[in-house]
Amino acid sequence: MANLADEYGTDVEIYIKALTSTIHADTPTGAPAQLHDLLEQLGLERHEYPTGAPLYIWHTVSEHLGADEQKRLATRAIPALLLAGYDVNCTPDVFDETAYRHAVHDARAREARPATQHPAPANSPSRPAPARRTP
């Protein structure tokens, strides 16, 4: 079985498998479990061959989705993979520019949220003061 991530030296290769309509995401031999977990969290299905003692692990986009939705799902995974520090390549026949822009926008919004929270003043008590009783 050909592994394009090994062949091209990337962490993830996203492409349509030849003679099929299946979108694959290849990872290099010995890729960290965190990468496989992230791909699953992003909606890709994990496959192993042989089962039980993986020699080869790959991910696919679910075939129950329509072709355009498959491409959007694969493309929307790219910014999250890049932000996690992985080197990703996606073939033009899979890449969806609009989906990518939306995913980048969403990723930026998630990263900006913690920065917009205001820290408590330095001299504020660590727990609230007890309520005053009035007669």
DSSP file (Angstrom, degrees, kcal/mol; ACC not computed):
  #  RESIDUE AA STRUCTURE BP1 BP2  ACC     N-H-->O    O-->H-N    N-H-->O    O-->H-N    TCO  KAPPA ALPHA  PHI   PSI    X-CA   Y-CA   Z-CA
    1    1 A M              0   0    0      0, 0.0     2,-0.3     0, 0.0     0, 0.0   0.000 360.0 360.0 360.0 133.0    0.0    0.0    0.0
    2    2 A A        -     0   0    0      4,-0.0     2,-0.6     1,-0.0     0, 0.0  -0.584 360.0-160.8 -79.4 138.3    1.3    3.4   -0.9
    3    3 A N     >  -     0   0    0     -2,-0.3     4,-2.2     1,-0.1     3,-0.3  -0.935   3.2-168.4-120.8 106.1    1.6    6.0    1.8
    4    4 A L  H  > S+     0   0    0     -2,-0.6     4,-2.8     1,-0.2     6,-0.3   0.801  85.2  59.9 -68.4 -28.8    1.8    9.5    0.3
    5    5 A A  H  >>S+     0   0    0      2,-0.2     4,-1.3     1,-0.2     5,-1.2   0.912 109.6  43.6 -64.9 -40.6    2.8   11.1    3.6
    6    6 A D  H  45S+     0   0    0     21,-0.3    -2,-0.2    -3,-0.3    -1,-0.2   0.927 115.0  50.1 -65.3 -43.9    5.9    8.9    3.8
    7    7 A E  H  <5S+     0   0    0     -4,-2.2    -2,-0.2     1,-0.2    -1,-0.2   0.892 121.0  32.2 -62.7 -41.8    6.6    9.5    0.1
    8    8 A Y  H  <5S-     0   0    0     -4,-2.8    -1,-0.2    -5,-0.1    -2,-0.2   0.502 104.8-120.5 -98.3  -5.2    6.3   13.3    0.3
    9    9 A G  T  <5 +     0   0    0     -4,-1.3     2,-0.2     1,-0.2    -3,-0.2   0.804  67.2 130.7  74.0  29.0    7.6   13.8    3.9
   10   10 A T      < -     0   0    0     -5,-1.2    -1,-0.2    -6,-0.3     3,-0.2  -0.603  64.0-128.3-106.8 170.7    4.5   15.5    5.2
   11   11 A D  S    S+     0   0    0     76,-2.0     2,-0.4     1,-0.3    77,-0.2   0.809  95.6  16.5 -85.2 -34.1    2.4   14.8    8.3
   12   12 A V  E     -a   88   0A   0     75,-1.9    77,-2.3    15,-0.2     2,-0.5  -0.987  60.1-168.5-143.9 130.4   -0.9   14.6    6.4
   13   13 A E  E     -aB  89  26A   0     13,-2.0    13,-2.5    -2,-0.4     2,-0.5  -0.982  11.3-164.9-116.3 117.8   -1.6   14.1    2.7
   14   14 A I  E     +aB  90  25A   0     75,-3.1    77,-2.3    -2,-0.5     2,-0.3  -0.914  29.7 130.8-107.8 125.4   -5.3   14.7    1.8
   15   15 A Y  E     - B   0  24A   0      9,-2.0     9,-3.3    -2,-0.5     2,-0.6  -0.963  59.6 -93.1-160.9 167.9   -6.3   13.4   -1.7
   16   16 A I  E     - B   0  23A   0     -2,-0.3     7,-0.2     7,-0.2     3,-0.1  -0.866  48.9-117.1 -93.9 122.8   -8.9   11.4   -3.6
   17   17 A K    >   -     0   0    0      5,-2.7     3,-1.7    -2,-0.6     5,-0.3  -0.343  39.8 -95.6 -61.7 135.3   -7.7    7.8   -3.9
   18   18 A A  T 3  S+     0   0    0      1,-0.3    -1,-0.1     3,-0.1     3,-0.1  -0.191 105.8  10.9 -55.1 139.8   -7.2    6.7   -7.5
   19   19 A L  T 3  S+     0   0    0      1,-0.2    -1,-0.3    -3,-0.1     2,-0.2   0.618 121.2  74.0  65.2  17.2  -10.1    5.0   -9.2
   20   20 A T  S <  S-     0   0    0     -3,-1.7    -1,-0.2     2,-0.1    -4,-0.0  -0.804  78.4-128.7-138.3-178.6  -12.4    5.8   -6.3
   21   21 A S        +     0   0    0     -2,-0.2     2,-0.4    -3,-0.1    -3,-0.1   0.153  67.9 124.1-115.5  14.7  -14.3    8.9   -5.0
   22   22 A T        -     0   0    0     -5,-0.3    -5,-2.7    -4,-0.1     2,-0.6  -0.622  57.1-139.0 -83.3 128.0  -12.9    8.3   -1.4
   23   23 A I  E     -B   16   0A   0     -2,-0.4    38,-1.8    38,-0.3     2,-0.3  -0.774  25.4-165.5 -86.8 122.5  -11.0   11.2    0.2
   24   24 A H  E     -BC  15  60A   0     -9,-3.3    -9,-2.0    -2,-0.6     2,-0.4  -0.757  18.6-159.3-106.6 151.9   -8.0    9.8    2.1
   25   25 A A  E     -BC  14  59A   0     34,-2.7    34,-1.7    -2,-0.3     2,-0.3  -0.908  18.5-163.1-127.8 103.0   -5.8   11.4    4.7
   26   26 A D  E     -BC  13  58A   0    -13,-2.5   -13,-2.0    -2,-0.4    32,-0.1  -0.650   4.2-167.2 -86.8 142.1   -2.5    9.6    4.9
   27   27 A T        -     0   0    0     30,-0.7   -21,-0.3    -2,-0.3    30,-0.2  -0.897  32.0 -93.5-121.5 155.9   -0.1   10.0    7.8
   28   28 A P    >   -     0   0    0      0, 0.0     3,-1.9     0, 0.0     2,-0.1  -0.255  50.6 -84.7 -69.1 157.2    3.5    8.8    7.9
   29   29 A T  T 3  S+     0   0    0      1,-0.3    27,-0.1   -26,-0.1    26,-0.0  -0.386 119.1  18.1 -56.4 130.4    4.5    5.5    9.3
   30   30 A G  T 3  S+     0   0    0      1,-0.2    -1,-0.3    25,-0.1     3,-0.1   0.665  86.1 170.5  79.0  16.7    4.8    5.8   13.1
   31   31 A A    <   -     0   0    0     -3,-1.9    -1,-0.2     1,-0.1     5,-0.0  -0.265  42.8 -93.2 -58.4 147.6    2.8    9.0   13.3
   32   32 A P    >>  -     0   0    0      0, 0.0     4,-1.4     0, 0.0     3,-0.9  -0.271  25.2-120.8 -65.5 150.1    2.0   10.0   16.9
   33   33 A A  H 3> S+     0   0    0      1,-0.3     4,-2.9     2,-0.2     5,-0.2   0.819 111.5  65.4 -58.0 -32.0   -1.3    8.9   18.4
   34   34 A Q  H 3> S+     0   0    0      1,-0.2     4,-2.4     2,-0.2    -1,-0.3   0.869 100.0  50.6 -61.4 -36.4   -2.2   12.6   18.9
   35   35 A L  H <> S+     0   0    0     -3,-0.9     4,-2.4     2,-0.2    -1,-0.2   0.929 111.7  46.4 -67.1 -45.0   -2.3   13.1   15.1
   36   36 A H  H  X S+     0   0    0     -4,-1.4     4,-1.9     1,-0.2    -2,-0.2   0.914 113.3  50.1 -63.0 -42.2   -4.6   10.2   14.6
   37   37 A D  H  X S+     0   0    0     -4,-2.9     4,-2.5     2,-0.2    -2,-0.2   0.913 109.9  50.5 -62.1 -43.1   -6.8   11.4   17.5
   38   38 A L  H  X S+     0   0    0     -4,-2.4     4,-1.9     1,-0.2    -2,-0.2   0.917 107.9  52.4 -63.3 -43.5   -7.0   14.9   16.1
   39   39 A L  H  <>S+     0   0    0     -4,-2.4     5,-2.4     1,-0.2    -1,-0.2   0.898 111.0  48.0 -59.2 -39.9   -8.0   13.6   12.6
   40   40 A E  H ><5S+     0   0    0     -4,-1.9     3,-1.7     1,-0.2    -2,-0.2   0.912 109.1  52.8 -67.0 -41.7  -10.8   11.6   14.3
   41   41 A Q  H 3<5S+     0   0    0     -4,-2.5    -1,-0.2     1,-0.3    -2,-0.2   0.820 105.0  57.0 -61.5 -29.9  -11.9   14.6   16.3
   42   42 A L  T 3<5S-     0   0    0     -4,-1.9    -1,-0.3    -5,-0.2    -2,-0.2   0.421 129.2 -95.8 -83.7   1.3  -12.1   16.5   13.0
   43   43 A G  T < 5S+     0   0    0     -3,-1.7    19,-0.5     1,-0.3     2,-0.3   0.508  80.1 132.1 103.2   5.2  -14.5   14.0   11.6
   44   44 A L  E   < -D   61   0A   0     -5,-2.4     2,-0.4    -6,-0.2    -1,-0.3  -0.689  54.0-123.6 -92.1 146.4  -12.3   11.6    9.6
   45   45 A E  E     -D   60   0A   0     15,-3.3    15,-2.1    -2,-0.3     2,-0.3  -0.725  21.1-132.0 -92.7 133.9  -12.7    7.8   10.1
   46   46 A R  E     -D   59   0A   0     -2,-0.4     2,-0.3    13,-0.2    13,-0.2  -0.632  23.3-175.2 -87.1 140.1   -9.6    5.8   11.2
   47   47 A H  E     -D   58   0A   0     11,-2.9    11,-2.0    -2,-0.3     2,-0.4  -0.974   3.4-166.9-132.3 147.8   -8.7    2.6    9.3
   48   48 A E  E     -D   57   0A   0     -2,-0.3     9,-0.2     9,-0.2     3,-0.2  -0.988  13.6-132.7-134.7 144.3   -5.9    0.1   10.1
   49   49 A Y  E    S+D   56   0A   0      7,-2.2     7,-1.8    -2,-0.4     6,-1.5  -0.972  93.1  22.4-140.2 129.1   -4.4   -2.8    8.2
   50   50 A P  S >  S-     0   0    0      0, 0.0     3,-0.8     0, 0.0    -1,-0.3   0.692  99.7-123.6 -73.1 156.4   -4.0   -5.4    9.4
   51   51 A T  T 3  S+     0   0    0      1,-0.2    -2,-0.1    -3,-0.2    -4,-0.0  -0.404  91.8  19.5 -65.7 137.4   -6.6   -5.1   12.1
   52   52 A G  T 3  S+     0   0    0     -2,-0.1    -1,-0.2    -3,-0.0    -3,-0.0  -0.099 127.9  47.3  95.8 -35.8   -5.2   -5.6   15.6
   53   53 A A  S <  S-     0   0    0     -3,-0.8     2,-0.1     3,-0.1     3,-0.1  -0.663  87.3-148.6-135.5  78.1   -1.6   -5.0   14.8
   54   54 A P        +     0   0    0      0, 0.0     3,-0.1     0, 0.0    -3,-0.1  -0.249  34.2 159.3 -62.8 122.9   -1.5   -1.8   12.6
   55   55 A L  S    S+     0   0    0     -6,-1.5     2,-0.4     1,-0.3   -25,-0.1   0.633  78.3  29.7-100.6 -28.4    1.2   -1.7   10.1
   56   56 A Y  E     - D   0  49A   0     -7,-1.8    -7,-2.2    -6,-0.1     2,-0.4  -0.992  67.9-175.5-138.8 124.9   -0.7    0.9    8.0
   57   57 A I  E     + D   0  48A   0     -2,-0.4   -30,-0.7   -30,-0.2     2,-0.3  -0.978  13.3 157.9-123.1 133.2   -3.1    3.6    9.4
   58   58 A W  E     -CD  26  47A   0    -11,-2.0   -11,-2.9    -2,-0.4     2,-0.3  -0.936  26.3-136.7-144.8 168.0   -5.1    6.0    7.3
   59   59 A H  E     -CD  25  46A   0    -34,-1.7   -34,-2.7    -2,-0.3     2,-0.3  -0.932  14.8-168.1-127.2 151.6   -8.2    8.1    7.6
   60   60 A T  E     -CD  24  45A   0    -15,-2.1   -15,-3.3    -2,-0.3     2,-0.4  -0.943  27.8-111.3-134.0 159.1  -11.1    8.7    5.2
   61   61 A V  E     - D   0  44A   0    -38,-1.8   -38,-0.3    -2,-0.3   -17,-0.1  -0.739  54.4 -91.8 -84.2 138.4  -14.0   11.1    5.0
   62   62 A S    >   -     0   0    0    -19,-0.5     3,-1.1    -2,-0.4    -1,-0.1  -0.240  27.2-145.6 -55.6 131.3  -17.3    9.3    5.5
   63   63 A E  T 3  S+     0   0    0      1,-0.2    -1,-0.2   -41,-0.0     7,-0.1   0.565  91.2  76.5 -76.9  -8.4  -18.7    8.1    2.2
   64   64 A H  T 3  S+     0   0    0      2,-0.1    -1,-0.2     6,-0.0     2,-0.2   0.641  82.5  84.0 -77.3 -10.8  -22.3    8.7    3.5
   65   65 A L  S <  S-     0   0    0     -3,-1.1    -4,-0.0     1,-0.1     2,-0.0  -0.552  92.7-101.6 -83.5 154.3  -21.7   12.4    2.9
   66   66 A G     >  -     0   0    0     -2,-0.2     4,-2.5     1,-0.1     5,-0.2  -0.297  37.9-102.8 -67.9 162.5  -22.2   14.0   -0.5
   67   67 A A  H  > S+     0   0    0      1,-0.2     4,-1.9     2,-0.2     5,-0.1   0.889 121.2  47.3 -57.9 -44.2  -19.2   14.7   -2.6
   68   68 A D  H  > S+     0   0    0      1,-0.2     4,-2.3     2,-0.2    -1,-0.2   0.903 112.5  49.4 -66.6 -39.8  -19.2   18.5   -1.8
   69   69 A E  H  > S+     0   0    0      2,-0.2     4,-2.7     1,-0.2    -2,-0.2   0.868 108.0  54.9 -67.2 -35.5  -19.7   17.9    1.9
   70   70 A Q  H  X S+     0   0    0     -4,-2.5     4,-2.4     2,-0.2    -1,-0.2   0.932 109.6  46.7 -60.3 -45.3  -16.8   15.4    1.9
   71   71 A K  H  X S+     0   0    0     -4,-1.9     4,-2.6     1,-0.2    25,-0.3   0.901 111.9  50.7 -64.7 -40.9  -14.5   18.0    0.4
   72   72 A R  H  X S+     0   0    0     -4,-2.3     4,-2.9     2,-0.2    -2,-0.2   0.927 110.5  49.3 -63.2 -44.0  -15.7   20.7    2.9
   73   73 A L  H  X S+     0   0    0     -4,-2.7     4,-0.9     2,-0.2    -2,-0.2   0.941 113.7  45.6 -60.3 -47.8  -15.1   18.4    5.8
   74   74 A A  H >X S+     0   0    0     -4,-2.4     3,-0.6     1,-0.2     4,-0.6   0.919 115.7  46.4 -61.8 -44.2  -11.6   17.5    4.6
   75   75 A T  H >< S+     0   0    0     -4,-2.6     3,-1.2    19,-0.2    -1,-0.2   0.889 106.6  57.5 -67.6 -40.0  -10.7   21.1    3.9
   76   76 A R  H 3X S+     0   0    0     -4,-2.9     4,-0.6     1,-0.3    -1,-0.2   0.717  99.8  61.6 -65.4 -19.5  -12.1   22.4    7.2
   77   77 A A  H <X S+     0   0    0     -4,-0.9     4,-2.0    -3,-0.6    -1,-0.3   0.756  86.4  77.4 -74.6 -24.3   -9.6   20.0    9.0
   78   78 A I  H <X S+     0   0    0     -3,-1.2     4,-2.7    -4,-0.6     5,-0.2   0.912  90.1  48.6 -59.6 -51.4   -6.6   21.8    7.5
   79   79 A P  H  > S+     0   0    0      0, 0.0     4,-2.8     0, 0.0    -1,-0.2   0.902 112.0  50.3 -58.7 -39.4   -6.4   24.9    9.7
   80   80 A A  H  X S+     0   0    0     -4,-0.6     4,-1.4     2,-0.2    -2,-0.2   0.905 112.1  47.7 -63.6 -40.3   -6.7   22.8   12.9
   81   81 A L  H  <>S+     0   0    0     -4,-2.0     5,-2.4     2,-0.2     4,-0.2   0.915 113.0  48.1 -65.7 -42.9   -4.0   20.5   11.7
   82   82 A L  H ><5S+     0   0    0     -4,-2.7     3,-1.6     1,-0.2    -2,-0.2   0.913 109.8  51.9 -64.2 -42.5   -1.7   23.5   10.8
   83   83 A L  H 3<5S+     0   0    0     -4,-2.8    -1,-0.2     1,-0.3    -2,-0.2   0.804 104.8  57.2 -64.5 -28.1   -2.4   25.2   14.2
   84   84 A A  T 3<5S-     0   0    0     -4,-1.4    -1,-0.3    -5,-0.2    -2,-0.2   0.497 125.7-104.4 -80.0  -3.0   -1.4   21.9   15.9
   85   85 A G  T < 5S+     0   0    0     -3,-1.6     2,-0.3     1,-0.3    -3,-0.2   0.605  72.4 141.5  95.5  12.9    2.0   22.2   14.1
   86   86 A Y      < -     0   0    0     -5,-2.4     2,-0.6    -6,-0.1    -1,-0.3  -0.638  52.8-125.0 -92.7 148.4    1.5   19.6   11.4
   87   87 A D        -     0   0    0     -2,-0.3   -76,-2.0   -78,-0.0   -75,-1.9  -0.820  37.9-173.7 -90.1 117.1    2.7   19.8    7.8
   88   88 A V  E     -a   12   0A   0     -2,-0.6     2,-0.4   -77,-0.2   -75,-0.2  -0.912  17.5-172.2-121.9 139.5   -0.4   19.3    5.6
   89   89 A N  E     -a   13   0A   0    -77,-2.3   -75,-3.1    -2,-0.4     2,-0.4  -0.997   5.8-174.9-126.9 136.2   -0.8   18.9    1.8
   90   90 A C  E     -a   14   0A   0     -2,-0.4   -75,-0.2   -77,-0.2   -65,-0.0  -0.998  24.8-123.4-131.6 129.7   -4.2   18.8    0.1
   91   91 A T    >>  -     0   0    0    -77,-2.3     4,-1.9    -2,-0.4     3,-1.8  -0.376  24.5-117.2 -70.6 150.6   -4.7   18.2   -3.6
   92   92 A P  T 34 S+     0   0    0      0, 0.0    -1,-0.1     0, 0.0   -77,-0.1   0.786 111.2  64.8 -59.1 -29.4   -6.6   20.8   -5.6
   93   93 A D  T 34 S+     0   0    0      1,-0.2   -78,-0.1   -77,-0.1   -22,-0.1   0.638 112.8  34.5 -72.5 -10.6   -9.4   18.3   -6.4
   94   94 A V  T <4 S+     0   0    0     -3,-1.8   -19,-0.2   -80,-0.2    -1,-0.2   0.738  94.2 102.2-103.4 -37.3  -10.3   18.1   -2.7
   95   95 A F     <  -     0   0    0     -4,-1.9     2,-0.5   -81,-0.1   -23,-0.1  -0.234  50.1-165.7 -62.4 131.3   -9.6   21.7   -1.6
   96   96 A D     >  -     0   0    0    -25,-0.3     4,-2.4     1,-0.1     5,-0.2  -0.945   6.1-160.3-119.2 106.2  -12.6   24.0   -1.1
   97   97 A E  H  > S+     0   0    0     -2,-0.5     4,-2.4     1,-0.2     5,-0.2   0.874  90.1  49.0 -55.9 -44.9  -11.5   27.6   -0.8
   98   98 A T  H  > S+     0   0    0      1,-0.2     4,-2.2     2,-0.2    -1,-0.2   0.921 111.6  48.4 -64.7 -44.6  -14.7   28.8    0.9
   99   99 A A  H  > S+     0   0    0      1,-0.2     4,-2.3     2,-0.2    -1,-0.2   0.889 111.5  51.5 -62.3 -38.9  -14.7   26.0    3.5
  100  100 A Y  H  X S+     0   0    0     -4,-2.4     4,-2.6     2,-0.2    -2,-0.2   0.933 109.0  49.4 -63.9 -46.0  -11.0   26.8    4.2
  101  101 A R  H  X S+     0   0    0     -4,-2.4     4,-2.4     1,-0.2    -2,-0.2   0.904 112.0  48.7 -60.5 -41.8  -11.7   30.5    4.7
  102  102 A H  H  X S+     0   0    0     -4,-2.2     4,-2.6     2,-0.2    -1,-0.2   0.908 111.4  49.7 -64.7 -41.7  -14.6   29.7    7.1
  103  103 A A  H  X S+     0   0    0     -4,-2.3     4,-2.4     2,-0.2    -2,-0.2   0.891 111.3  48.7 -65.6 -39.5  -12.4   27.3    9.1
  104  104 A V  H  X S+     0   0    0     -4,-2.6     4,-2.6     2,-0.2     5,-0.2   0.924 111.4  50.2 -64.4 -44.1   -9.6   29.8    9.4
  105  105 A H  H  X S+     0   0    0     -4,-2.4     4,-2.2    -5,-0.2    -2,-0.2   0.925 112.1  47.6 -59.2 -45.5  -12.1   32.4   10.5
  106  106 A D  H  X S+     0   0    0     -4,-2.6     4,-2.2     2,-0.2    -1,-0.2   0.898 111.5  50.5 -62.6 -41.7  -13.5   30.0   13.1
  107  107 A A  H  X S+     0   0    0     -4,-2.4     4,-2.2     2,-0.2    -2,-0.2   0.905 110.8  48.6 -64.6 -41.8  -10.0   29.1   14.3
  108  108 A R  H  X S+     0   0    0     -4,-2.6     4,-2.1     1,-0.2    -1,-0.2   0.898 110.4  51.6 -64.6 -39.9   -9.1   32.8   14.7
  109  109 A A  H  X S+     0   0    0     -4,-2.2     4,-1.5    -5,-0.2    -2,-0.2   0.900 109.8  49.4 -64.4 -40.7  -12.3   33.5   16.6
  110  110 A R  H  < S+     0   0    0     -4,-2.2    -1,-0.2     1,-0.2    -2,-0.2   0.903 113.1  46.9 -64.8 -40.8  -11.6   30.5   19.0
  111  111 A E  H  X S+     0   0    0     -4,-2.2     4,-0.6     1,-0.2    -1,-0.2   0.831 110.9  52.4 -70.3 -31.4   -8.0   31.8   19.6
  112  112 A A  H  X S+     0   0    0     -4,-2.1     4,-1.2     1,-0.2     3,-0.4   0.799  92.8  75.1 -75.6 -29.0   -9.2   35.4   20.2
  113  113 A R  H >X S+     0   0    0     -4,-1.5     3,-1.0     1,-0.2     4,-0.7   0.911  94.3  47.3 -53.8 -52.2  -11.8   34.5   22.8
  114  114 A P  H >4 S+     0   0    0      0, 0.0     3,-0.8     0, 0.0    -1,-0.2   0.860 109.6  55.8 -60.8 -32.3   -9.4   33.8   25.7
  115  115 A A  H 3< S+     0   0    0     -4,-0.6    -2,-0.2    -3,-0.4    -3,-0.1   0.759 101.8  56.8 -71.0 -23.4   -7.5   37.1   24.9
  116  116 A T  H << S+     0   0    0     -4,-1.2    -1,-0.2    -3,-1.0     2,-0.2   0.620  83.3 100.2 -85.4 -11.4  -10.7   39.1   25.2
  117  117 A Q  S << S-     0   0    0     -3,-0.8     0, 0.0    -4,-0.7     0, 0.0  -0.541  73.9-131.0 -72.6 138.7  -11.4   38.0   28.8
  118  118 A H        -     0   0    0     -2,-0.2    -2,-0.1     1,-0.0    -1,-0.1  -0.786  18.0-126.6 -93.6 128.8  -10.3   40.5   31.3
  119  119 A P        -     0   0    0      0, 0.0     3,-0.1     0, 0.0    -1,-0.0  -0.347  33.1 -97.1 -69.5 154.6   -8.3   39.3   34.2
  120  120 A A        -     0   0    0      1,-0.1     4,-0.0     2,-0.1     0, 0.0  -0.386  51.8 -88.4 -66.5 148.4   -9.4   40.0   37.8
  121  121 A P    >   -     0   0    0      0, 0.0     3,-1.7     0, 0.0    -1,-0.1  -0.259  38.2-116.4 -57.1 147.9   -7.8   43.1   39.4
  122  122 A A  T 3  S+     0   0    0      1,-0.3    -2,-0.1    -3,-0.1     0, 0.0   0.809 111.1  46.0 -59.5 -33.8   -4.6   42.1   41.2
  123  123 A N  T 3  S+     0   0    0      2,-0.0    -1,-0.3     3,-0.0     3,-0.1   0.253  82.7 120.0 -97.9  14.6   -5.8   43.1   44.6
  124  124 A S  S <  S-     0   0    0     -3,-1.7    -4,-0.0     1,-0.1     0, 0.0  -0.530  71.9-103.6 -77.9 146.3   -9.3   41.4   44.4
  125  125 A P        -     0   0    0      0, 0.0    -1,-0.1     0, 0.0     4,-0.1  -0.297  21.7-125.1 -66.8 153.8  -10.0   38.8   47.1
  126  126 A S  S    S+     0   0    0      2,-0.1    -2,-0.1    -3,-0.1    -3,-0.0   0.737  96.5  31.2 -74.3 -21.0   -9.7   35.2   45.9
  127  127 A R  S    S-     0   0    0      0, 0.0    -1,-0.0     0, 0.0     0, 0.0  -0.957 100.2 -90.9-131.8 156.0  -13.3   34.5   47.1
  128  128 A P        -     0   0    0      0, 0.0     3,-0.1     0, 0.0    -2,-0.1  -0.276  43.9-106.3 -67.2 148.4  -16.2   36.8   47.4
  129  129 A A        -     0   0    0      1,-0.1     3,-0.1    -4,-0.1     2,-0.0  -0.424  45.2 -95.9 -68.6 147.2  -16.8   38.8   50.5
  130  130 A P        -     0   0    0      0, 0.0    -1,-0.1     0, 0.0     2,-0.1  -0.327  45.6-100.8 -65.0 149.3  -19.7   37.5   52.6
  131  131 A A        -     0   0    0      1,-0.1     2,-0.3    -3,-0.1     0, 0.0  -0.409  36.8-117.1 -69.4 144.9  -23.0   39.3   52.1
  132  132 A R        -     0   0    0     -2,-0.1     2,-0.5    -3,-0.1    -1,-0.1  -0.614  21.7-136.5 -82.8 141.0  -24.0   41.9   54.7
  133  133 A R        -     0   0    0     -2,-0.3    -1,-0.0     2,-0.0     0, 0.0  -0.817  13.7-157.3 -95.5 136.3  -27.1   41.4   56.7
  134  134 A T              0   0    0     -2,-0.5    -2,-0.0     1,-0.1     0, 0.0  -0.940 360.0 360.0-113.5 137.8  -29.4   44.3   57.3
  135  135 A P              0   0    0      0, 0.0    -1,-0.1     0, 0.0    -2,-0.0   0.502 360.0 360.0 -68.9 360.0  -31.8   44.3   60.2
